[in-house]
């Protein structure tokens, strides 16, 4: 029994078993604000979304996805942030992982299509555009693009989620190259439609330790059973 206790103690200390709390990812859909073509507007609302993820303790990632599968899929060509002001709690760090050929760059702040009216009142604090030609280098069907931001002035990941849920932080996108050649503007929905909890993975050493511990317990039980049988 002493050996079992000692083995277990060494395993828990040295195995590298991850006991961290689950990593959270928030998914946000988008609402159309231009309605140039109701069919295009509905298509964008049903196939474009944004995942917001914590990256360690000091960064947050915004990942944009386009799930269209049509041969002439619309393309996300411009991305905008309105943070009231954004610079007080977020600063751009780098472009993160992506799938496909999306290629964006930082540009001077412009105007989100459909966002400058009194009803929307979207003030652009940060903007990135696809490199020209935009429909070629934007986020097309089946593609994703992530942007990582530094959390500043004591801001935590949950603070970002709170800002998004209240509308104090908003994200917009300009989508071009719909099948009729049209374009539309979108803003993320304030409500949070999806919360995904993803447990941190157990490391390889942790897995081996867990298997080894289970095997040891089986041997202990087997020996005890044999001892009782021999009595």
C-alpha positions in Angstrom: 0.0 0.0 0.0 3.0 2.3 0.7 4.2 1.6 -2.8 0.8 2.5 -4.2 0.7 5.8 -2.4 4.2 6.7 -3.4 3.6 5.8 -7.0 0.4 7.8 -7.1 2.1 10.8 -5.6 5.0 10.7 -8.1 2.5 10.2 -11.0 0.4 13.2 -10.1 3.4 15.5 -9.6 5.5 14.3 -12.6 3.1 13.0 -15.1 1.9 16.4 -16.5 -1.8 15.6 -16.2 -3.6 18.8 -17.2 -6.1 19.9 -14.5 -6.9 23.3 -16.0 -10.4 24.6 -16.3 -12.1 24.2 -19.7 -11.1 26.6 -22.5 -14.1 28.6 -23.7 -15.0 29.5 -27.2 -17.9 31.8 -28.0 -19.7 31.7 -31.4 -21.4 34.8 -32.9 -23.6 35.0 -36.0 -24.1 38.2 -38.0 -27.0 40.4 -38.9 -27.3 42.2 -42.2 -27.5 46.0 -42.1 -27.7 46.9 -45.7 -30.3 44.6 -47.2 -29.2 45.4 -50.8 -30.6 42.1 -51.8 -32.8 40.1 -49.3 -31.5 36.7 -50.7 -27.9 37.7 -50.3 -28.6 39.1 -46.8 -30.2 35.8 -45.7 -27.4 33.8 -47.2 -24.8 35.8 -45.3 -26.7 35.5 -42.0 -26.9 31.8 -42.3 -23.3 31.0 -43.4 -21.0 33.6 -41.8 -19.9 33.6 -38.2 -17.2 34.6 -35.7 -15.5 32.5 -33.0 -14.0 34.4 -30.0 -11.4 32.4 -28.1 -9.1 33.0 -25.2 -5.4 32.7 -26.2 -3.6 32.1 -22.9 -4.3 34.8 -20.3 -3.2 37.8 -22.3 -4.8 37.5 -25.7 -8.1 36.9 -27.5 -8.6 35.5 -31.0 -11.4 36.5 -33.4 -11.8 33.7 -36.1 -14.0 34.4 -39.1 -15.6 31.6 -41.0 -17.4 31.3 -44.3 -19.2 28.0 -44.7 -20.7 28.7 -48.2 -20.2 25.8 -50.6 -21.6 27.3 -53.8 -19.3 27.6 -56.8 -19.8 31.4 -56.6 -19.5 31.8 -52.9 -19.6 35.4 -51.5 -16.3 36.5 -49.9 -15.6 38.4 -46.7 -13.3 41.2 -47.9 -13.2 43.7 -45.0 -13.4 43.4 -41.2 -14.1 46.3 -38.7 -14.1 46.7 -34.9 -16.0 49.4 -33.0 -14.8 49.3 -29.4 -15.8 52.6 -27.8 -12.8 53.0 -28.0 -11.1 49.7 -28.8 -7.6 51.0 -28.0 -8.4 51.2 -24.3 -8.5 47.4 -23.9 -7.4 45.7 -27.2 -4.4 46.1 -29.5 -3.7 44.1 -32.6 -1.0 41.4 -32.2 -0.9 39.3 -35.4 -2.8 37.4 -38.0 -3.4 33.9 -36.6 -4.1 30.6 -38.2 -6.2 30.3 -41.3 -7.6 27.8 -43.8 -7.6 28.7 -47.5 -5.8 31.6 -49.2 -7.2 34.5 -47.3 -4.6 37.3 -47.2 -5.4 40.5 -45.2 -3.6 43.7 -44.2 -4.1 46.5 -41.7 -5.5 49.7 -43.3 -6.6 53.2 -42.2 -10.0 53.2 -40.6 -12.8 53.7 -43.1 -16.6 53.2 -43.0 -18.5 49.9 -42.6 -21.1 49.8 -45.4 -24.4 50.5 -43.9 -22.9 51.3 -40.5 -22.6 55.1 -40.6 -26.3 55.9 -40.1 -27.8 57.2 -36.9 -29.5 53.9 -36.3 -26.4 51.8 -36.4 -23.8 54.4 -35.6 -20.8 52.1 -36.1 -17.5 54.0 -35.5 -14.5 52.1 -36.9 -11.7 51.8 -34.4 -9.7 49.1 -36.3 -9.9 47.7 -39.8 -8.3 45.1 -42.0 -8.9 44.6 -45.7 -8.2 41.7 -48.1 -5.3 42.5 -50.3 -6.3 43.5 -53.9 -8.0 42.0 -55.7 -10.2 41.6 -52.6 -12.6 38.9 -53.8 -9.6 36.7 -54.6 -7.8 37.2 -51.3 -10.8 37.5 -49.0 -12.3 34.7 -46.9 -14.1 32.6 -49.4 -16.3 29.5 -49.1 -14.8 26.9 -46.7 -12.1 29.3 -45.5 -11.3 30.9 -42.1 -9.1 33.7 -40.8 -8.0 34.5 -37.3 -6.8 37.7 -35.8 -5.1 37.8 -32.4 -5.4 40.8 -30.1 -3.5 41.7 -26.8 -5.7 42.2 -23.8 -4.7 45.6 -22.2 -5.1 47.5 -19.0 -6.1 44.5 -16.9 -8.8 43.4 -19.4 -9.8 39.7 -19.1 -11.3 37.4 -21.7 -14.7 37.5 -19.9 -14.6 41.3 -20.2 -14.5 41.0 -23.9 -17.5 38.6 -23.9 -19.4 41.1 -21.7 -18.6 43.9 -24.2 -19.8 41.8 -27.1 -23.0 40.8 -25.3 -23.9 44.5 -24.5 -22.9 45.9 -27.8 -20.1 48.0 -26.3 -17.8 46.0 -28.6 -19.1 45.3 -32.2 -17.5 43.6 -35.2 -18.6 44.3 -38.7 -17.8 42.8 -42.1 -18.2 43.7 -45.7 -19.1 40.8 -48.0 -18.7 41.0 -51.7 -19.0 38.8 -54.8 -22.5 37.4 -54.3 -23.8 35.5 -57.3 -25.5 38.6 -58.6 -22.3 40.7 -58.1 -23.7 42.5 -55.1 -22.3 43.2 -51.7 -23.7 43.4 -48.1 -22.7 44.8 -44.7 -23.1 42.8 -41.5 -22.6 43.3 -37.7 -22.3 40.6 -35.1 -25.4 39.9 -33.0 -25.2 41.1 -29.4 -26.8 38.0 -28.0 -24.5 35.0 -27.6 -26.1 32.1 -29.4 -23.6 29.4 -28.6 -21.2 28.6 -25.7 -18.8 25.8 -26.3 -16.7 24.3 -23.5 -13.6 22.4 -24.7 -11.7 20.6 -21.9 -8.0 21.1 -22.0 -6.4 17.9 -23.4 -4.5 15.5 -21.1 -0.9 15.4 -22.1 0.8 12.3 -23.4 2.6 11.7 -20.1 -0.7 12.2 -18.3 -2.4 9.6 -20.4 0.4 7.1 -19.8 0.3 7.7 -16.1 -3.5 7.2 -16.0 -3.3 3.9 -17.9 -0.4 2.8 -15.7 -2.4 3.6 -12.5 -5.4 1.7 -13.8 -3.2 -1.3 -14.5 -1.6 -1.2 -11.1 -5.0 -1.2 -9.4 -6.1 -4.2 -11.4 -2.9 -6.1 -10.3 -3.6 -5.1 -6.6 -7.1 -6.5 -6.9 -5.9 -9.7 -8.6 -3.3 -10.3 -5.9 -5.9 -9.7 -3.2 -8.3 -12.1 -4.8 -5.6 -14.8 -5.1 -4.6 -14.3 -1.5 -8.2 -14.8 -0.4 -8.6 -17.9 -2.6 -5.5 -19.5 -1.1 -6.8 -19.2 2.4 
